[in-house]
């Protein structure tokens, strides 16, 4: 019987395992629900700022039969907050979000504070990874980064940011280099702390928003710069891109990650046709996970598996009110079908 870490390692290396892995990375793809928090008596938002509680919640996701990994943190605001943005820490039913930007133009990036790994929530994440590494084995630890475009558009007004990619192109590249350098530093620290996998989620860096030209020039360029600058990961890397992929499959295939992950708008069968040789992850509807029932979830899981998914996961971040029974149904389906 393969351990979850052994199974995921085989899949990331392109080998055939006994069945698909079942993971939910964390970060944008948060896997913690209100019902899970009630069961283990550890809650958000407190666990966002407490390494012990963060590690305990990550453990609970595995121990309660939801997914075969640990993943931290549980939001996408840490990088922006560490660089100066103000963040509402959310509640038990909604996630943290930026409430005040730092700058008004890509030209202002020198106003940003470089990420300090010795304090704040960046340190909380690193401490939580250390705890998970020390207290468990056989379960992969996934560290998470907010992608370059999504981070860049979290510390300034997104509409202005997208316009200035064209109007102030040179300065936009200087800004993106600064942002990517901060992400490299944070990602390398997560690997050193014990993360087996780094997942990068860039929901604002979609082909639908950027168009193929700017998707390649900015999203692909800086995600690859980030990936290529990480030290040799223990298992590998995952990149999640939101939105429709049909206009940018060629560009997406240029990403240097081990795994490509898409949300539910992308048919897995179509993704497999365009990306024949890639390891694909996804993409069970999060709407069905929150509002459907276990049988519906199992049907969607089986469909994703049969249409080419190598790693089963929710299509995006789980709604915090998703019933635990529905969430557990993905892994149950894989075990029943194996």
N, C-alpha and C positions, 0 to 999 in steps of 0.2 A: 504494500500500500504506500503510495507516494505521499510525502508530507506536502502541505500547501506550497511551501517554498520550493521543493523539488519539482512539483508540477509546473509552477510558474516559470522556473528557470528553464525547463525543457521547452516550454512554449516560446519563450523569448529567444531561445537559441534556434528556433525553427524546427524543433523536433516534434514528433507526434507523442502526445501524452495519453493517459488512459481516458481522459475526458477534458473538456475545456475548464480552465480556471474560472473562479467566480470572485471578483474583487470589486471594491469601490474605493478609489484612491484616497479621497479626502480633498482638501482644498475647495475648489469650486464644486467638485463632486462629493459634497458632504454626505456622510452615511448615517449621521446621528439623528434619531427621531425622538419626539416627545415621549412616546411610549417606552422606548428603550431607556431614556433617562429616568423615567419613573421606576422601572424595574430595578435599576442599579443604584438609585438614589445619588446620582451625580448629574448636575445640570449645567446647561448653558444659561446665561453668559459666563458664569464663574469659571468654567473649564477653559475658556479662551485665554485666561490669564494665570492659570495655575497648572504647572507641569504635571503634578501628581494626578490631578483630576483629568487633565487632558489624556494622559496615558491610560487611566482607568476607563475612560469612555471609549478610547480606541480599542482596548482589550475587550470591552463588552460587546462590540460589534462582532468580533470573532466568537467569543464565548457563547453568545446567544444565537449562534447559527445563522447570522446574516451574510457575512462575507468571509473569504479566506485570506484576510490580510489585516494589518493595522495600518491606519493612515492618519497623519496629522499635517497641518492643523485642520480646523473645521470651517474655514472661511477664506476669502480672497482679499482681505484688507490689510494684512500685516505689512507687506512691502510698502504700500502707500502710506500707512500710518507711520512707519519708521522713517519715511522720507519727509514727513511733516503734515500730511493730510489729517484732518480731524475725522474720527470714526465714531458712529453710534454703535455700541457693542451689541445691540439686538436684544433678544429675549429667548425664552424657551421655544418660541414658535416662529421667529424670524431671525435671519442671520445678520451679522454686522454689515454696515454699509458706510461709505464715505459721505459725510455731510458738509464738508468744507474743503475746497481745493487750495493748493499752495501757490499756484502760478497761473498767469493769464495767457502765456504764449510759450511755444517751444524754445524761444530765445531766453527764457527766464530760468532755465534748468539749474543754473548755479545757485539758485535759492534753495534747492533741495538739500536735505541733510542726508549724507551717506548712511547706509544701514549700519548700525552698531550691533554686533553680535553678542556683546557683553551685557546688554540690558533690554528692557522692553519685551514685547511679545515674540520677537525673533529669538531671544534667549529662552523663553518659555518653550518654544517648539523644539529647540535643540536639546533642552533638558528632558523633555518628554520622550524624545527619540532615545536618549541615553537610558532612561528608565525602561523603555520597552526592550531595548537591546539586552539590558542586564537581567531582566526578569522572565524572558520568554525565549523559545527557540522553535524552529520548524515553521514559523509563520512569517511571511515576508513583511517588512516594514516599508511603507511607501511614504516618502517625503514629498512635499508639494510646493510648487512655485506658481505664482500668477504669471502668465505669459507676458512678454515684453510689450505688446500693443495694449493689453488690458491694464498693465501697471501704468504705462505712460498716459493712458486716458483716464486714470483714477486720481491723478494728482493735478489735473487741469481739466477744464471743460471739454468733454469729448468732441462736440461739434467743431469747436475751434481747432482742436488737435487734428482732426481728419482734414480740415481745410488746409491747414498749414503743412501737411505732408507734401502738398503740391506747391503752395504759394511760398513756403520758406523751406524748400527741400534740403538745402545744405545744413541749415540749423536743425531741421528735424532729424537728420542723421546723427548730428552731434548729440542731440538729446537722447536718441535711441541707444547710442553707444554707452552713454552714462547709465541709463536705466538697465541695460543688459549687463553691464559690469557689476551693478548691485545684485542682480539676480544670480550671477555666477558666484559671487561671494557667499550668498545665502545657500545656494544649492550645494556648493563644495562643503560648507560647514555641516549641512544635513547628512551628507555621505560620510563625513568624518565621524559624526555622532553615532552612526550605525544604520542609516537608511539603506535598504537593499535596492530600492527603485526610486527614481525621481519622476514624478508626473508633472507635466507643464500644461496648464489649462489656459487657453487664450480666447475666451468667448467674444471679446471685442475685435479680435483679429480675423474676422471672417471674410471670405471671398465676396459675400453679398454686400458687405459694407465697403470694402476696399476696392473691389474689382480685381481681375486677374493681375494687372500690371503692378498695382500697389501692394497686393497680397504677396506677390513674389519679392518685390523690392523691400518691403518692410517686415511683413510677418515671417516669411520663409528665411530671409537673411538673418534676422536677429534671433529667431528660435534656433536656427542652426549654429549661430555664433555662441549661444548659450550652451547648447548640447555639446558642441565640440570643445568647449572650455572646461567642462566637468571632468574630474579625474575618472579613471576606469571604475564604473559603477559595479557593484557586486552582481547585480542581475541585469539591469538595463534601464531604459527610459520610455515613458509614455507621453505622447502629445495628444491633447484633446482640442479639436476645433469645432466650434458650433456652426450652425447654418447649413445651407445647401452646398453640396460639393461639386455638382455637375460642371460649373464653369471653371473649377480650379483643380480638378483631379491631377492634371499633369504637374502643377505646382506643388500640390500636397505630397505627391510621390517624391519630391526632392527633399522632404524633411528627413533628417538623419536619425530620427528616433527608432527604437526597436519596435514600438507599437503605435498604431494610429487609432484614435478613438473619435467617434462621431455621435451626434445626438440623433433623436428618433426621426427627424425629418429626412435623414439619409437612409434609403433602403439598404439593408445589409447585402442583399443580393447584388444590387447595383455597385456598391463599394467593392465587393469581391471581384466583379467583372473588370473594373478599372484598375484595381490594385491587387493583381493576381498573386504576387509574391510577397506581399506584406502581411505581418501579423496584425489582425484587426480586433478591436475591442468594442463591445457595446451589444445592443443599444436598446434595452428593454424600456419601454415608455414609462417615464416618471409620472405621467398623468394616470396611467393604469395602476401604477404602484400606490398612488395615493387614493384614487377613487374607484378602482376596480376591485376584484376579488382574487383569491389565490388561483382559481382555475384559469382566469384570464391571464394572470401573470405567467403561469406555467405554459400556456399556449404561446405567448409572445416569446418566452425564453426558448422554447423548442424551435420556433420559427427562426430566431436569430442564429441559433446553433446550426440548423440545417442549411441556412443561407450563407454561412461562411464565417461566423464569429468564432475566433479562437479563444477569446476571453469574454465571458459574459459579465455585464455590469449594467447598472442603470444608465439611461441615455444622458442624464445630466444629474445635477444635485437633487437628492431626495427632498420632497416636501416634508417639512418637520412633522406634519400630522399624518404621514403615511402609516397605516396599520403595520405593526411588527409582523403579523402573520403574512401579509403580502410580501414584505421584504424578504422574509425567510423562504418564500416559495421559489425564488430563482435557484438557490443552491439545492433545495429539495428536488426540483425538477432534474437538475444535472445528475444528482446521485441516483434518482430513480431510472434515468435513461441510460446511465453508464453500463 
